[in-house]
Amino acid sequence: MDGEKNDDLEMKKIQSEDISKKEGEDEKSHGPKFGKRHGQMLIYFLLILIAYSIRVNLSVGIVAMTDPTASLNPNIPTYNWTDKSIVLSAFFWGYILPQIAAGWLANRYGPKWFLVGAMGVCSLAGLFLPTMAAQFGSRGVMAARALQGLSQGFIFPSIHNLLAKWVPPGERSRLGTFVYAAGPFGTVVSMLLTGLIASSWYGWPMVFYSFSGAGLAWCFLFSYYGCDGPSHHPTITKEEQFYIENSLGHAEHKPRMSTPWKKIFTSLPVWAIFLTQSGHNWGFWTLLTEIPAYMGHVMNFNIKSNSVLSALPYFVLWVMSFVFSYIADLFVNHNIFSIGVSRKVFNTIGLIVPAIALVFLGSTGEDEHNKAIALLVVAVGINSAIFCGFNVNHMDISPNHAGPLMGVTNGASNVCGIIAPLVVQLLVTDEKDPEQWKVIFYLTASIYAAASLIFVVFGSGEIQPWNDEEKNGKEKSEA
């Protein structure tokens, strides 16, 4: 009996050791379920959330800035501006300028302190925006917004650089989407809070003070907890660091590589990302900057209900982004789709479905409020599928140069963020005329469709030869 008991104990001990060993190997091959990379993603999420909140708060805020009845406080200043669409486009005047340099600098020197500086400058510009409006009118606001755009131009290339170092390919859709979906979530937060604050006794100036204060708080958070990569993190486990770097096919602390600019600018997959991103940005920023005007002047909603209804599509976008990202990673990890096919499928969903919704929106009458809201929800909400499409494709085709790539495509494509509101101002001379808005919706739908087709034909999910140009060249010379 004692012998049998000892045998059982020995067997259980062996089984326990086997389980522990298996769990250790599992952590090494798959990483911990919640590791340091997830903590970094949360900080990036907060950055994008605050950055987008600052970026879009003027879309609702400008309604209050030009409406004497918007606030409960009669002492809140308001202005009679006729160049509102130009004011809304001013952010992008600065935004497009630093993108390529930002991606290169982040790649060469690490993005941490560039991000801290960028958000710090952006927040300070927001704190002074009400003063600039009072002293210099709409041109003062344009200057403050252009400075905010200039500083935020460092954010996406730097974040792409960090994601390329921290996120394994099998988690790219989920974690990349989690971070970038903070944009629409920030849009929701910004629109809701902007409407509530602007209509309160504190009025629209408090909108800019609040979001700028949050931006400065983030700077302190990231200064303490942020890291340029797994090898820079002081408390990351060896298992998690190995899992991340091994899955990416390189050590994060490898020697710096020169950027193959000529190969990048002559690469069809890069041009596919750029043109698709341009088409998407045209539609996204047209809707984001002009939905409050459409809801207010065509659908006749007051500023409180306007901000809620304008935010609703972006809340749906945020929720749906997690649904699409989970499915996308599932398809890739179970070899149902290759990475390239997955990117094209979800990119097509994210652009074609919204295009169809916008066509129907163009034929919606001004008294069909529910139909218009439903179509806007579809047009904006299903657009979230692009987070699993072109939006993470830079990391697929060149993980080593994802930051500069994002700088190139994001900077150049956001010229559309300037042009789109100006086209709306040119074509919509009467904001209460639904026929003029119809032209805008049809135009946006056409651009979405063209962008989707370009990515299907020319996009790729394969790592490009120039990603490891120096390594490949060295191997050839040794051979």
Salt bridges, closest charged atoms under 4 A:
ASP26 OD1 - HIS30 NE2 3.72
GLU171 OE2 - ARG37 NH2 3.01
GLU240 OE2 - ARG37 NH1 2.97
GLU252 OE2 - LYS165 NZ 3.95
ASP329 OD2 - ARG174 NE 2.79
ASP396 OD1 - ARG172 NH1 3.15
ASP396 OD2 - ARG343 NE 2.48
GLU431 OE1 - HIS297 NE2 2.99
GLU435 OE1 - LYS438 NZ 3.37
GLU469 OE2 - LYS263 NZ 2.54
